[in-house]
Amino acid sequence: MDIQIGRGKTARRAYGIDEIALSPGLRTLDPSLADTTMTLGGIEREIPIIASAMDSVVDSNMAVALSKLGAMGVLNLEGIYTRYDDPKPVLDKIASVGKDEFVTLMQKLYAQPIEPELIVKRVKEIKEGGGIAAVSATPAGAMKYGRAVAQAGADLFFVQATVVSTDHLSPESIEPLDLQTFCEQMPIPVVVGNCVTYEVALKLMRAGAAGVLVGIGPGAACTSRGVLGIGVPQPTAIADCAAAREAYTQETGRYVPVIADGGIITGGDICKCIACGADGVMIGSPIARSKEAPGQGYHWGMATPSPVLPRGTRIRVGSTGTLEQILRGPAQLDDGTHNLLGALKTSMGTLGAQTIKEMQQVEVVIAPSLLTEGKVYQKAQQLGMGK
């Protein structure tokens, strides 16, 4: 139902994560019976969590560790790990600089050219460590490095930008990425994002995407909504894109997972996203809090170093536990940021959902609160992640 903002404009009501709650049904089950398996690009994961392609979250070692714990991490192919052979001094400098110098430092550090041989090196490091080599690039980066990444042995390729669509107008001097051709020609599955609407999600699926990322600017380290004013609250965006997935499945028989990306901090947030239709989630700041995270207690967005219009900030998240404690427990904190798998299994048990598909069918109720999704940063501060 549209709401009139003024005589010349109407708006659709959308809902944020903190405005909904999950309602128990007629049955419950023991959490040990809950099957949380997610399949993406033919790869099965017990934990339906993907660590964001952010330099503060995933390096080669983190990608391996996440894989061994049953989750997955995505390496940013256009970050510091493909610009510097030894990224440690760069990470140290990012962690030590003051707030006023941060943006200019990032722009300087990320001005270093990408080295194609480092892309191959990082993929091989992950594979040799026994990890899943999932990598990410912008559409322009995909055109440049896609084939080399596949030849290096990567398992999944993520094409990511603030907004991705199959219809893109460019100056004549710039050749846009043809997503359908790229998906067809890549010998490995391609996950595409981000989007927030039914129509775009359906087009991305028809273009051959193996998965679709949903979410524009809700993350704690992303300021796209503040800088650009673009975005749809996650539950509404997920539900719309999940509806596109169901329509596409009926149309073709091919099931394309929907991954909620951004604004997800606690186990409860993960449960709500899946209940709205997501097959899994992509998270950044919760993983950045692990002792193994390369950000050393800091977290920053992918668009932070943009030389033209930075759209990310650095936040102090601290280190609250090991990666295993955050993903599998045992939890040392009671704020929902530890043992994310346990939280999901317990929620599924309480709601009587034995599989992710059943979890997607549980009842969702409107539960307005003082917190809205547009205030993720304030919520992060409450959890000690924004100080």
Number of C-alpha atoms within 10 A of each C-alpha: 7 9 10 11 10 8 6 6 9 12 11 9 11 12 18 23 26 22 18 18 18 18 11 17 12 6 10 15 17 14 20 12 15 20 18 21 17 21 15 23 17 11 12 14 19 15 24 26 24 24 24 26 27 28 26 28 32 28 27 22 17 23 29 23 23 24 20 15 15 17 23 28 31 27 30 25 29 23 24 25 24 23 21 18 13 11 16 14 10 14 17 13 14 23 18 11 12 11 10 8 10 19 21 15 16 19 16 13 18 19 14 13 13 17 16 15 12 16 22 20 17 24 26 19 17 24 19 12 16 14 23 25 28 25 27 26 22 20 20 16 15 21 17 13 16 25 15 15 26 19 13 16 17 23 21 25 27 28 26 23 19 17 17 21 19 16 12 9 9 9 7 7 6 9 11 16 18 15 23 16 11 19 20 14 11 16 16 20 23 26 29 31 27 25 28 26 21 18 14 21 33 22 17 25 23 16 19 20 26 24 25 32 28 30 27 27 29 26 26 29 28 26 21 20 16 14 13 11 10 13 20 24 22 28 28 20 27 30 23 20 30 27 18 23 25 16 15 19 14 11 10 9 10 15 16 27 24 27 30 33 29 24 31 27 24 19 24 20 22 25 27 25 26 27 26 27 30 30 27 27 25 23 25 28 32 25 30 31 28 25 18 21 23 24 28 22 22 25 31 25 27 22 19 22 24 17 14 7 11 20 22 24 20 20 22 23 24 20 20 20 20 17 24 20 19 26 26 18 19 13 18 13 14 8 13 16 25 27 22 28 24 20 22 26 24 21 23 29 22 17 22 22 29 20 17 23 17 16 27 21 13 21 14 15 11 13 12 14 10 7 14 16 21 21 16 24 20 16 19 24 15 12 16 13 25 21 11
